[in-house]
Amino acid sequence: MSSSSSPAVRGTDMRRLIPLTLVAALVAGLGAAAVPSSAAPRPKPHRVVDLDVAWKPPLRAQSSRALAAAVPGDVTGDGLADAVVRDPGPDSGSLRVYAHDGSAAGANPWPSFTVAAGDWDFADVLQLADVTGDGRPDVVARDPDAGNGTLWIYPNDGSGWPTRYAAGTNWNGYDQIVFGDVTGDGRPDLLAREPGAASGTLWIHPHSGVTSGNPWTRPRYWAGTGWNLATVLTPADITGDGNADLLVRDGGGALWVYPHNGNLRANPYTSRHGAGTGWNLASLLTTADATGDGRPDVVIRDAANALWVYPHNGTTALTNPYTVARYAAGTGWDAADTLLAGDVDGDGRDDVLGRAHAGELWVYPTGAAGGPWSQRFAAGSGWAFENALLLGDITGDGRPDLLARDRAADNGTLWIYPNTGATSSNPWTAPRYFGGTGWNTVTELILGDLTGDGRPDLLARDRRGELWIYPHGGATSSYPWTEGRRWAGSGWSTALTLKLADVDGDARPDLVDHERDGTLWIYATNGAAPIRVGGDWSDTDVLATGDVTGDGRPDLVSRDAAGDLWLHPHDGATTSDPWTTRRPAGPGFAWASALLL
């Protein structure tokens, strides 16, 4: 991982688990397969784990509330693990379609929306393009957690995008994927940036003409290097010659037009000209024909969540086409984390699509009896940007801080939000600080003290199923995981969820493994044989561990398919299943897209 700011990269005896101490971000909807009936489940073969690899004698005395203590998820300071929940809102993950109402230039053309069916939260790439050639915009989405990046095409049937088919795997090597007709055949070619090659190599994958399968199977060709300068990359025919030019915003906020040079079989982007500066005011930026003149206007969302249209001035010369005064196109666009443009309703005007999010965070203090969590207080909004959210005392003051990964920034940026000590209001209001980039290369992140110094190290699983330990270096106000990483195991690709908890009471965190086949296992740090936790965990979609009952041992919290929470108290067993009973811990949590303890 890079430490710089630049890119590096219920069943019969149903028991459910949710790590309450380590407050790990758990996204709703991660279904698991049923347990095979042909044989009793066994630990996965060819699996290696060595969590002791980085352990060393304690370097400092343990305070009564350090991370290695019993209740790292204690937000309110009462010695009990509280729950932190992200509320995605009623339309989270859906596509909102804002149909152009025909308003002329100067008036908001997108005043209302309808909600398109589907859950699009999985996608880290979401684009519109007429892939099937029927004149309607299809949706192209990438699932980064499937097949090392599976592309899916959702054909437009005139009413929405109800079905899909795959367009290949192994697309995770690219951090930006956009579409435009580069080869001049009227079909959307795929333009992709490979960030790790020559400061960002741009590749063009020509559309083959296929309309019901993967259309990007022809050999790719090179389109230049140094494209990591682009924070926004969007194709549009800006110069009016019928070819897809590139509109790029660089890191300094300057906008550039890279005109298509007419070459349809080799690098078409060999020059550029400026289109103004100060474009960092935009939190989202795209192109759309908002004014109805057939030219691509720039549409942005600013920091106040207002939408603005910058009309194209009509120039075809190699000069700035966005010199006409901007006009407002509505407010309240904080509900969207993605903006797309295309003629969805077939009226010849570009409509705007926004993927909905909300991202409110709520703290549910644990009652003295260990739940349920019947009260809550707000801990801020705007958390939907993250796709990993963890709790741990990163700053060493005995209070749980928040660690969040922003998947859209620099190939996965980690941010640390220090805890201010507030116990009845949002405790994470202090300025955040940087925790490195390039973290999109890992599929699981867990916090726990794996070195014995009382500080939270990071355990990461990469896309090959390898485990790595990133030791905490001691920094309490800057990037803390600066020491070299240590390999800690392999063969973990089949794990749905991994958690760290001192299950056997030896003061070292053990690995809790929720498998995709619906089984649950404990891998002790001491190397003992894995312990299978009884029951069928197939319908458990969220798991957390934490000391909810206040006895110093990690309990399990789980959410079932109905959205109900269950508490599985630790019964004291250290060499066998410790979670043999459960009790209700609160109904109605199906709305939560993340649950931390």
C-alpha positions as CSV (number, residue, x, y, z in Angstrom):
1,M,0.0,0.0,0.0
2,S,1.1,3.5,-0.7
3,S,1.5,6.0,2.2
4,S,1.6,8.9,-0.3
5,S,-1.4,10.7,-1.7
6,S,-0.8,9.4,-5.2
7,P,-2.5,6.2,-6.4
8,A,-0.7,2.9,-5.8
9,V,-2.9,1.0,-6.3
10,R,-31.8,-19.5,10.7
11,G,-31.6,-23.4,9.4
12,T,-32.1,-25.8,12.3
13,D,-30.0,-24.5,15.1
14,M,-29.4,-21.1,13.5
15,R,-26.7,-19.1,15.2
16,R,-25.7,-15.7,13.9
17,L,-22.6,-13.6,14.5
18,I,-21.7,-10.0,14.3
19,P,-18.3,-8.7,15.6
20,L,-19.3,-6.1,18.2
21,T,-15.8,-5.3,19.3
22,L,-14.0,-4.8,16.1
23,V,-16.8,-2.8,14.4
24,A,-16.1,-4.0,11.0
25,A,-18.0,-2.7,8.0
26,L,-20.5,-5.3,6.9
27,V,-22.5,-4.6,3.8
28,A,-26.0,-6.1,3.6
29,G,-26.9,-8.5,0.8
30,L,-23.9,-10.8,0.9
31,G,-25.7,-14.1,0.6
32,A,-24.1,-17.4,1.3
33,A,-24.7,-20.8,-0.2
34,A,-26.3,-23.7,1.7
35,V,-24.2,-26.2,3.6
36,P,-23.5,-29.2,1.4
37,S,-25.6,-32.2,2.5
38,S,-23.3,-34.9,1.1
39,A,-20.8,-34.8,4.0
40,A,-20.1,-33.1,7.2
41,P,-18.3,-29.8,6.7
42,R,-14.6,-29.8,7.2
43,P,-12.0,-27.1,7.3
44,K,-10.9,-26.0,3.8
45,P,-7.8,-27.9,2.5
46,H,-4.6,-26.2,1.5
47,R,-5.3,-23.4,3.9
48,V,-2.5,-21.8,5.9
49,V,-2.8,-19.2,8.7
50,D,0.0,-17.9,10.9
51,L,-1.3,-14.9,12.9
52,D,1.8,-15.3,15.2
53,V,4.2,-14.3,12.5
54,A,4.4,-10.6,13.7
55,W,3.9,-11.2,17.4
56,K,6.5,-9.8,19.7
57,P,6.7,-9.0,23.5
58,P,4.6,-6.1,24.6
59,L,6.4,-2.8,24.1
60,R,4.2,-0.8,26.4
61,A,1.9,-1.2,29.4
62,Q,-1.7,-2.0,28.5
63,S,-4.1,0.7,29.7
64,S,-7.5,-0.4,31.0
65,R,-9.1,0.8,27.7
66,A,-6.5,0.0,25.0
67,L,-7.6,-1.9,22.0
68,A,-6.4,-5.2,23.4
69,A,-8.8,-4.7,26.3
70,A,-12.2,-6.3,26.4
71,V,-14.4,-3.7,24.7
72,P,-12.9,-1.9,21.7
73,G,-16.4,-1.1,20.4
74,D,-17.3,1.0,23.5
75,V,-18.4,4.3,22.0
76,T,-20.2,5.7,25.0
77,G,-17.5,4.9,27.6
78,D,-19.6,2.7,29.8
79,G,-17.5,-0.4,29.3
80,L,-20.0,-2.1,27.0
81,A,-19.7,-2.7,23.2
82,D,-22.1,-0.4,21.3
83,A,-23.3,-0.9,17.8
84,V,-22.6,1.5,15.0
85,V,-24.9,1.2,12.0
86,R,-25.0,2.9,8.6
87,D,-28.4,3.8,7.3
88,P,-28.4,3.8,3.5
89,G,-31.8,5.5,3.1
90,P,-34.9,4.2,1.3
91,D,-33.4,4.2,-2.2
92,S,-29.9,3.2,-1.4
93,G,-28.2,1.4,-4.2
94,S,-31.0,2.1,-6.7
95,L,-30.7,4.2,-9.8
96,R,-32.8,7.3,-9.9
97,V,-33.7,8.4,-13.4
98,Y,-34.1,12.2,-13.8
99,A,-35.8,12.5,-17.2
100,H,-35.1,15.7,-19.2
101,D,-38.4,17.7,-19.2
102,G,-37.6,19.7,-22.3
103,S,-36.6,22.9,-20.6
104,A,-34.6,25.2,-22.6
105,A,-31.1,26.3,-21.7
106,G,-31.0,28.3,-18.5
107,A,-33.7,26.2,-16.7
108,N,-33.3,23.0,-14.7
109,P,-34.1,20.2,-17.1
110,W,-34.1,17.4,-14.5
111,P,-36.6,18.5,-11.8
112,S,-37.9,15.1,-10.7
113,F,-37.0,11.4,-10.8
114,T,-38.3,7.9,-10.9
115,V,-36.5,4.9,-9.2
116,A,-35.3,2.1,-11.5
117,A,-35.5,-1.4,-10.0
118,G,-32.3,-3.1,-8.9
119,D,-29.5,-2.8,-6.3
120,W,-26.4,-1.3,-7.8
121,D,-24.3,-0.9,-4.6
122,F,-22.0,-3.6,-5.7
123,A,-20.6,-1.7,-8.7
124,D,-17.5,0.3,-8.6
125,V,-17.8,1.1,-12.3
126,L,-21.2,2.2,-13.5
127,Q,-21.7,3.6,-17.1
128,L,-24.3,4.0,-19.8
129,A,-23.6,3.0,-23.4
130,D,-25.7,1.5,-26.2
131,V,-23.8,-1.8,-26.2
132,T,-26.5,-3.8,-27.9
133,G,-27.0,-1.4,-30.8
134,D,-30.8,-0.9,-30.4
135,G,-30.6,2.8,-29.9
136,R,-31.2,2.6,-26.1
137,P,-28.6,3.1,-23.4
138,D,-27.6,0.0,-21.6
139,V,-26.0,-0.1,-18.2
140,V,-22.4,-1.5,-17.9
141,A,-21.3,-2.3,-14.3
142,R,-18.2,-3.9,-12.8
143,D,-18.4,-6.1,-9.8
144,P,-14.9,-5.9,-8.3
145,D,-15.4,-8.8,-5.9
146,A,-16.4,-11.4,-8.6
147,G,-13.8,-13.0,-11.0
148,N,-11.2,-10.3,-10.3
149,G,-13.6,-7.8,-11.7
150,T,-16.6,-9.0,-13.7
151,L,-18.2,-6.7,-16.2
152,W,-22.0,-7.0,-16.6
153,I,-24.1,-5.6,-19.4
154,Y,-27.7,-4.8,-18.5
155,P,-29.7,-4.4,-21.8
156,N,-32.3,-1.7,-21.9
157,D,-35.7,-3.3,-22.7
158,G,-37.5,0.0,-22.9
159,S,-38.7,0.0,-19.4
160,G,-35.4,-0.6,-17.5
161,W,-32.5,-3.0,-17.1
162,P,-34.1,-6.2,-15.7
163,T,-31.5,-8.8,-17.0
164,R,-27.8,-9.0,-17.4
165,Y,-25.0,-11.0,-19.1
166,A,-21.3,-11.1,-18.4
167,A,-18.7,-9.3,-20.5
168,G,-15.6,-11.0,-19.2
169,T,-13.6,-11.1,-16.0
170,N,-10.3,-9.8,-14.7
171,W,-11.1,-6.2,-15.3
172,N,-9.8,-5.1,-11.9
173,G,-6.5,-4.2,-13.5
174,Y,-8.1,-1.0,-14.6
175,D,-9.1,1.8,-12.2
176,Q,-11.2,3.8,-14.8
177,I,-13.4,2.3,-17.5
178,V,-15.4,4.6,-19.8
179,F,-17.1,4.2,-23.2
180,G,-17.1,6.1,-26.5
181,D,-17.0,5.5,-30.2
182,V,-13.2,5.7,-30.8
183,T,-13.1,3.5,-33.9
184,G,-15.8,5.3,-35.9
185,D,-18.2,2.4,-36.3
186,G,-21.0,3.8,-34.2
187,R,-20.4,1.3,-31.4
188,P,-19.2,2.0,-27.9
189,D,-15.6,1.0,-27.5
190,L,-14.1,0.5,-24.0
191,L,-11.4,2.9,-22.8
192,A,-9.6,1.7,-19.7
193,R,-6.7,3.1,-17.6
194,E,-4.1,0.8,-16.2
195,P,-2.8,2.9,-13.3
196,G,0.3,0.7,-12.5
197,A,1.8,0.9,-16.0
198,A,3.8,3.9,-17.1
199,S,2.0,6.4,-14.8
200,G,-1.3,5.3,-16.2
201,T,-1.6,3.6,-19.6
202,L,-4.7,4.1,-21.6
203,W,-6.0,1.1,-23.6
204,I,-8.8,0.9,-26.2
205,H,-10.8,-2.3,-26.4
206,P,-12.8,-2.0,-29.7
207,H,-16.4,-3.2,-29.8
208,S,-16.6,-6.3,-32.0
209,G,-20.2,-5.8,-33.1
210,V,-21.5,-8.6,-30.8
211,T,-24.9,-7.6,-29.3
212,S,-25.6,-10.5,-27.0
213,G,-22.3,-11.5,-25.5
214,N,-19.0,-9.9,-24.5
215,P,-18.3,-7.3,-27.3
216,W,-14.8,-6.4,-26.1
217,T,-12.8,-9.5,-27.1
218,R,-10.8,-8.0,-29.9
219,P,-7.1,-7.1,-29.1
220,R,-6.7,-3.9,-27.2
221,Y,-4.5,-1.2,-28.5
222,W,-2.4,1.5,-26.8
223,A,-3.5,5.1,-26.4
224,G,-0.7,6.7,-24.5
225,T,0.8,6.9,-21.0
226,G,0.8,9.4,-18.2
227,W,-3.0,9.3,-17.8
228,N,-2.8,9.1,-14.0
229,L,-3.0,12.8,-14.1
230,A,-6.8,12.5,-14.7
231,T,-9.1,12.6,-11.8
232,V,-12.1,12.6,-14.3
233,L,-12.0,11.0,-17.7
234,T,-15.1,11.2,-19.9
235,P,-15.4,10.7,-23.7
236,A,-17.7,13.1,-25.7
237,D,-17.7,14.6,-29.2
238,I,-16.6,18.0,-28.0
239,T,-15.1,19.2,-31.4
240,G,-18.1,18.1,-33.4
241,D,-16.3,15.9,-35.9
242,G,-18.3,12.7,-35.0
243,N,-15.4,11.1,-33.1
244,A,-15.1,10.7,-29.3
245,D,-12.8,13.2,-27.8
246,L,-11.6,13.0,-24.2
247,L,-12.5,15.5,-21.5
248,V,-10.1,15.3,-18.6
249,R,-9.8,17.0,-15.2
250,D,-6.4,16.9,-13.7
251,G,-5.4,16.9,-10.0
252,G,-4.9,20.7,-10.0
253,G,-8.5,21.3,-11.2
254,A,-7.7,22.2,-14.8
255,L,-10.0,20.8,-17.6
256,W,-8.4,19.6,-20.8
257,V,-9.9,18.5,-24.1
258,Y,-7.9,15.8,-25.9
259,P,-9.4,15.9,-29.5
260,H,-9.6,12.7,-31.5
261,N,-7.0,13.0,-34.2
262,G,-8.9,10.9,-36.7
263,N,-6.8,7.7,-36.3
264,L,-9.3,4.8,-35.9
265,R,-6.8,2.0,-35.3
266,A,-4.0,3.6,-33.2
267,N,-3.6,6.2,-30.5
268,P,-6.2,8.9,-31.2
269,Y,-5.2,11.3,-28.4
270,T,-1.9,13.0,-29.3
271,S,-2.7,16.6,-28.3
272,R,-4.7,18.7,-25.9
273,H,-6.0,22.2,-25.3
274,G,-7.3,23.9,-22.1
275,A,-10.9,24.2,-21.1
276,G,-10.5,26.4,-18.0
277,T,-9.3,25.9,-14.4
278,G,-10.9,25.8,-11.0
279,W,-12.9,22.6,-11.8
280,N,-12.0,21.1,-8.4
281,L,-15.2,22.8,-7.1
282,A,-17.0,19.7,-8.7
283,S,-17.4,16.6,-6.5
284,L,-19.0,14.9,-9.6
285,L,-18.4,15.9,-13.2
286,T,-19.8,14.4,-16.4
287,T,-21.0,15.5,-19.9
288,A,-24.6,15.6,-21.2
289,D,-26.5,17.5,-23.8
290,A,-28.5,19.5,-21.3
291,T,-29.3,22.4,-23.7
292,G,-30.6,20.2,-26.6
293,D,-28.3,21.6,-29.2
294,G,-26.5,18.3,-29.9
295,R,-23.3,19.4,-28.1
296,P,-21.9,18.0,-24.9
297,D,-22.3,20.4,-22.0
298,V,-20.5,19.9,-18.7
299,V,-22.7,19.0,-15.7
300,I,-21.2,19.1,-12.2
301,R,-22.3,18.8,-8.6
302,D,-20.6,21.2,-6.3
303,A,-19.6,21.0,-2.6
304,A,-23.1,22.3,-1.6
305,N,-24.7,19.4,-3.5
306,A,-26.1,21.8,-6.2
307,L,-26.1,20.8,-9.8
308,W,-24.8,23.2,-12.5
309,V,-24.8,23.1,-16.3
310,Y,-21.9,24.7,-18.2
311,P,-23.2,25.0,-21.8
312,H,-21.0,24.2,-24.8
313,N,-20.4,27.5,-26.7
314,G,-20.5,25.8,-30.1
315,T,-16.9,26.2,-31.0
316,T,-15.2,23.5,-33.1
317,A,-11.8,25.1,-32.9
318,L,-9.2,23.9,-30.5
319,T,-10.2,26.4,-27.8
320,N,-12.1,26.3,-24.6
321,P,-15.8,25.4,-25.4
322,Y,-17.1,26.1,-21.9
323,T,-17.0,29.9,-21.7
324,V,-20.8,30.5,-21.5
325,A,-22.2,31.3,-18.1
326,R,-23.3,28.4,-16.1
327,Y,-26.9,27.9,-14.8
328,A,-28.4,26.0,-11.9
329,A,-30.0,22.6,-12.4
330,G,-31.4,21.9,-8.9
331,T,-30.2,21.3,-5.4
332,G,-30.2,18.3,-3.0
333,W,-28.0,16.1,-5.1
334,D,-26.2,14.7,-2.1
335,A,-28.5,11.7,-2.5
336,A,-26.4,10.6,-5.5
337,D,-22.9,9.1,-5.5
338,T,-22.8,8.6,-9.2
339,L,-24.0,10.8,-12.1
340,L,-24.6,9.2,-15.6
341,A,-26.1,10.8,-18.7
342,G,-28.0,9.3,-21.6
343,D,-31.3,9.3,-23.4
344,V,-33.1,6.8,-21.3
345,D,-36.7,7.6,-22.2
346,G,-36.1,7.8,-26.0
347,D,-37.2,11.4,-26.5
348,G,-33.9,12.6,-27.9
349,R,-32.8,14.4,-24.8
350,D,-30.1,13.4,-22.4
351,D,-31.5,12.2,-19.1
352,V,-29.5,12.0,-15.9
353,L,-29.2,9.0,-13.7
354,G,-28.0,9.1,-10.1
355,R,-27.1,6.1,-7.9
356,A,-28.7,6.8,-4.5
357,H,-27.0,6.8,-1.2
358,A,-27.5,8.3,2.2
359,G,-24.9,7.2,4.6
360,E,-26.2,8.3,8.0
361,L,-24.3,6.7,10.9
362,W,-26.1,5.8,14.2
363,V,-24.7,4.7,17.5
364,Y,-26.8,2.2,19.6
365,P,-25.5,2.1,23.2
366,T,-25.6,-1.3,24.8
367,G,-27.8,-1.5,27.9
368,A,-26.4,-2.8,31.2
369,A,-28.0,-6.2,30.4
370,G,-26.1,-6.5,27.2
371,G,-28.8,-5.4,24.8
372,P,-31.0,-5.1,23.0
373,W,-30.1,-1.8,21.3
374,S,-33.3,0.1,21.8
375,Q,-31.9,3.7,21.8
376,R,-29.6,5.5,19.3
377,F,-28.0,8.8,18.6
378,A,-26.7,10.2,15.3
379,A,-23.0,10.1,14.4
380,G,-23.2,12.2,11.3
381,S,-24.1,11.7,7.6
382,G,-22.1,11.3,4.4
383,W,-20.6,7.9,5.3
384,A,-21.9,6.1,2.2
385,F,-18.7,6.8,0.3
386,E,-17.0,4.0,2.1
387,N,-17.1,0.3,1.3
388,A,-15.2,-0.7,4.4
389,L,-15.8,0.7,7.9
390,L,-13.9,-0.5,11.0
391,L,-13.6,0.5,14.7
392,G,-10.4,0.5,16.7
393,D,-8.3,2.6,19.0
394,I,-5.9,3.7,16.3
395,T,-4.8,6.9,18.1
396,G,-4.0,5.1,21.4
397,D,-6.2,7.2,23.7
398,G,-8.5,4.3,24.7
399,R,-11.4,5.4,22.5
400,P,-12.6,3.7,19.3
401,D,-11.8,5.6,16.2
402,L,-13.3,5.0,12.8
403,L,-11.4,3.7,9.9
404,A,-13.0,4.1,6.5
405,R,-12.0,3.1,3.0
406,D,-13.0,5.3,0.1
407,R,-12.9,2.9,-2.9
408,A,-13.3,5.7,-5.4
409,A,-10.2,7.7,-4.3
410,D,-6.7,6.7,-5.4
411,N,-7.4,3.0,-5.8
412,G,-8.7,2.8,-2.3
413,T,-7.9,5.5,0.3
414,L,-8.1,4.8,4.0
415,W,-9.2,7.7,6.3
416,I,-8.9,7.7,10.1
417,Y,-11.6,9.6,12.1
418,P,-10.3,10.2,15.7
419,N,-12.8,9.8,18.6
420,T,-13.3,13.1,20.4
421,G,-14.7,11.4,23.6
422,A,-18.3,12.5,23.1
423,T,-20.6,9.8,24.7
424,S,-24.1,11.0,23.7
425,S,-23.5,12.7,20.4
426,N,-21.3,12.1,17.3
427,P,-17.8,11.3,18.6
428,W,-16.1,11.4,15.2
429,T,-16.2,15.1,14.4
430,A,-12.5,15.8,14.6
431,P,-10.6,16.3,11.3
432,R,-9.9,13.0,9.6
433,Y,-6.4,12.0,8.6
434,F,-4.8,9.9,5.8
435,G,-4.3,6.2,6.2
436,G,-2.7,5.3,2.8
437,T,-3.8,4.6,-0.7
438,G,-4.0,1.5,-2.9
439,W,-6.2,-0.5,-0.5
440,N,-8.6,-1.6,-3.3
441,T,-6.2,-4.5,-3.9
442,V,-7.6,-6.2,-0.7
443,T,-11.0,-7.8,-0.3
444,E,-11.2,-7.8,3.5
445,L,-9.8,-5.5,6.2
446,I,-9.8,-6.3,9.9
447,L,-8.3,-4.4,12.8
448,G,-6.6,-6.2,15.7
449,D,-3.4,-6.3,17.8
450,L,-1.4,-9.0,16.0
451,T,2.0,-7.8,17.2
452,G,1.4,-7.7,21.0
453,D,2.1,-4.0,21.4
454,G,-1.5,-3.0,22.2
455,R,-2.0,-1.2,18.9
456,P,-4.4,-2.1,16.2
457,D,-2.6,-3.7,13.2
458,L,-4.4,-4.3,9.9
459,L,-5.1,-7.8,8.7
460,A,-5.8,-7.8,5.0
461,R,-6.9,-10.5,2.5
462,D,-5.9,-9.9,-1.1
463,R,-7.6,-11.0,-4.2
464,R,-5.7,-14.3,-4.3
465,G,-6.8,-15.2,-0.8
466,E,-3.5,-14.4,0.8
467,L,-3.4,-12.9,4.3
468,W,-1.1,-10.0,5.2
469,I,-0.4,-8.2,8.5
470,Y,0.4,-4.5,8.3
471,P,1.8,-3.6,11.8
472,H,0.9,-0.3,13.5
473,G,4.0,1.7,13.7
474,G,3.0,3.9,16.7
475,A,1.9,7.1,14.9
476,T,-1.2,8.5,16.5
477,S,-2.0,11.5,14.2
478,S,-0.6,10.3,10.9
479,Y,-0.4,7.2,8.6
480,P,0.3,4.4,11.2
481,W,0.9,1.3,9.1
482,T,4.3,2.2,7.8
483,E,6.2,-1.0,8.8
484,G,6.7,-3.7,6.2
485,R,3.8,-6.1,5.8
486,R,4.1,-9.7,6.9
487,W,2.6,-12.7,5.1
488,A,0.2,-14.5,7.4
489,G,-1.5,-17.3,5.3
490,S,-3.1,-18.4,2.1
491,G,-6.2,-20.2,0.8
492,W,-8.8,-17.8,2.2
493,S,-10.7,-16.9,-1.0
494,T,-13.7,-19.0,0.1
495,A,-14.2,-17.0,3.3
496,L,-17.3,-14.7,3.2
497,T,-16.3,-12.8,6.3
498,L,-13.2,-12.8,8.5
499,K,-13.1,-11.4,12.1
500,L,-10.5,-11.2,14.8
501,A,-11.4,-12.0,18.4
502,D,-9.6,-13.5,21.4
503,V,-11.9,-16.5,21.5
504,D,-9.7,-18.9,23.6
505,G,-8.6,-16.3,26.2
506,D,-4.9,-16.3,25.6
507,A,-4.7,-12.6,25.0
508,R,-4.1,-13.1,21.3
509,P,-6.7,-12.5,18.6
510,D,-8.0,-15.7,16.8
511,L,-9.5,-15.8,13.4
512,V,-13.3,-16.3,13.0
513,D,-14.1,-17.5,9.5
514,H,-17.6,-17.4,8.1
515,E,-17.5,-19.5,4.9
516,R,-19.6,-19.2,1.8
517,D,-20.9,-22.7,2.4
518,G,-22.7,-21.5,5.5
519,T,-20.2,-22.9,8.1
520,L,-18.4,-21.0,10.8
521,W,-14.9,-21.8,12.1
522,I,-12.5,-20.6,14.7
523,Y,-8.8,-20.7,13.9
524,A,-6.8,-20.2,17.1
525,T,-3.6,-18.3,16.9
526,N,-1.8,-21.1,18.9
527,G,-2.1,-23.4,15.9
528,A,-4.6,-25.8,17.4
529,A,-7.0,-27.6,15.0
530,P,-9.9,-25.4,13.8
531,I,-13.1,-25.4,15.8
532,R,-16.4,-25.6,14.0
533,V,-19.1,-23.4,15.5
534,G,-22.4,-25.4,15.4
535,G,-25.4,-24.6,13.4
536,D,-26.1,-23.4,9.8
537,W,-25.1,-19.9,9.2
538,S,-26.2,-19.8,5.6
539,D,-28.8,-17.0,6.1
540,T,-26.5,-14.9,8.2
541,D,-25.5,-11.8,6.2
542,V,-23.8,-9.8,8.9
543,L,-21.5,-11.0,11.7
544,A,-19.6,-9.2,14.4
545,T,-17.6,-10.0,17.6
546,G,-17.4,-8.0,20.8
547,D,-17.9,-8.2,24.5
548,V,-21.6,-7.3,24.7
549,T,-22.2,-9.1,28.0
550,G,-19.4,-7.4,29.9
551,D,-17.6,-10.6,31.0
552,G,-14.4,-9.9,29.1
553,R,-15.0,-12.6,26.5
554,P,-16.0,-12.0,22.8
555,D,-19.7,-12.6,22.1
556,L,-21.1,-12.9,18.6
557,V,-23.8,-10.8,17.1
558,S,-25.5,-11.9,13.9
559,R,-28.2,-10.7,11.6
560,D,-30.5,-13.2,9.8
561,A,-32.3,-12.9,6.5
562,A,-35.4,-11.3,8.2
563,G,-33.2,-8.5,9.5
564,D,-33.3,-9.6,13.1
565,L,-30.2,-9.3,15.4
566,W,-29.1,-12.2,17.6
567,L,-26.7,-12.2,20.5
568,H,-24.6,-15.4,20.9
569,P,-22.9,-15.1,24.4
570,H,-19.5,-16.7,24.9
571,D,-19.9,-19.5,27.4
572,G,-16.3,-19.7,28.5
573,A,-15.2,-22.6,26.3
574,T,-11.6,-22.2,25.0
575,T,-11.1,-25.5,23.1
576,S,-14.6,-26.1,21.7
577,D,-17.5,-24.1,20.3
578,P,-18.1,-21.2,22.7
579,W,-21.3,-19.8,21.1
580,T,-23.8,-22.6,21.7
581,T,-26.8,-20.4,22.7
582,R,-28.4,-17.3,21.4
583,R,-31.0,-14.7,22.4
584,P,-32.8,-11.9,20.5
585,A,-31.0,-8.7,20.3
586,G,-33.4,-6.5,18.3
587,P,-35.7,-6.8,15.3
588,G,-35.9,-4.6,12.2
589,F,-32.2,-4.1,11.3
590,A,-32.7,-5.1,7.6
591,W,-32.2,-1.4,6.6
592,A,-28.6,-1.3,7.8
593,S,-26.0,-1.6,5.1
594,A,-23.1,-1.7,7.7
595,L,-23.0,-2.8,11.3
596,L,-20.0,-2.2,13.5
597,L,-19.2,-3.4,17.1
